[in-house]
């Protein structure tokens, strides 16, 4: 008996039948194969809580997945998804959900029911904005939405008070809402490769922030309030439009913060 099986990258066209007998199995990884379907008997594995099926020609998230209501970790990246079934919202115990590298432009309202979610990957999709269901996910500590087409963040971003790490690299953001300053638990904010020309002074309210990545934007200066961030350890301002270090950056450098310009 084993509690984890790693069958990724083996050119499989079906999940091997002997897996059905692994009654102690908790984690099954069948990503990067040639699977076009999943067996119905997956739901018979009494302890299965983690499933990785990404990078297979499944054509969507099959019902065999949404029937696994005990799942805490689900990886459905690189499936070419254009939609997500409402039934995914029935996986109330999910703590980690990877929907990255798909073709999603929105998420269904039912995903607001994932009230235990801790980590949400939405990278490399077709999101023009953060989907409204994310607003209800108040337990999320990590939100990754890099490489989308987002032009603005919603004002409700400040309601996600559990966020510790927010990754928004390589979008087309031009500004940040004032509510960003309400993310009191935030330690890392990644904004590389956007079009931000000015920063909200409310960033100076992020007292737990340790790492602020602003590379490759359109900044000519930063708010003086950033100099008062007590926990900041690294501020990356490279590849912006600054001719001289802003006063706030100089003050942070004197304090020991690593400032890259």
C-alpha positions, 0 to 999 in steps of 0.5 A, a space after each residue: 500500500 502506498 499513499 502517493 503515486 507519481 505517474 506523470 509523463 509516462 505517455 499513459 492513455 488510461 489510469 492503470 487498473 491496479 491503482 484502484 486497489 491502492 486503498 491508502 492512496 492520498 495523492 495521485 499525479 497523472 499529469 503530462 500524459 495522454 489521458 482523454 478520460 478518467 475512470 469512474 472508480 476514482 471516487 472509490 479511493 476512500 482517502 484520495 485528497 490530492 489529484 494532479 491531472 494537468 497537461 492531458 487532452 481531457 477536453 475539460 474537467 471531467 465529472 469524475 473529478 468534481 465527484 471527489 468531494 474530499 479533495 483538498 488539492 486539485 491541479 487542473 492546469 494546461 487542459 485548454 479550459 475555456 470554462 470551469 464547471 459549476 460543480 467545482 464549487 462543490 469541493 468545499 474542502 479544497 485548499 489548493 486549486 491550480 487553474 493556470 495555463 488555460 484559456 479562462 476569461 471568467 470563473 463561475 459564481 459557484 467557485 465562491 463556495 470554496 470557503 476553505 481555499 488557501 492557494 489559487 493559481 490563475 496564471 496565464 489565462 485570458 482574464 481581463 479582470 479578477 473574476 467576481 467569485 474571487 471576492 468571496 474567497 476570504 481565506 486565500 493567502 496566495 493569489 497568482 494571476 500573472 500573464 493575463 490581460 488585466 487592466 485594473 484591479 477591483 476595489 474589493 481586492 482590499 477585502 481579501 484580508 488573509 492575502 500574504 502573497 499577491 502576484 500580478 506580473 505581466 498584465 496591463 495594469 496602469 494603477 492600483 486601487 486605494 483599497 490595496 492598503 487594507 491588505 494588512 497581512 501582505 508580505 509580497 507584492 509582485 507587479 513586474 511588467 505592467 504599465 503603472 505610472 504612479 503608485 497609490 500612497 496607500 501602499 505605505 499602509 502595508 506594514 507587513 510588506 517585505 518584498 515589493 517588485 515594481 520592475 518594468 513599469 512606467 514609474 518616475 517616482 514612488 510615494 514618500 509613504 513607502 519609506 515608512 514600511 517597517 518590514 520592507 526588505 527588498 524594493 525592486 525598481 529596475 527598468 522604470 523611468 527614474 533618472 535619480 533614486 526617489 527620496 523614499 528609495 534612498 531612505 529605505 536603502 539607508 535603513 538596510 532595505 535592498 533597493 534595486 534601481 
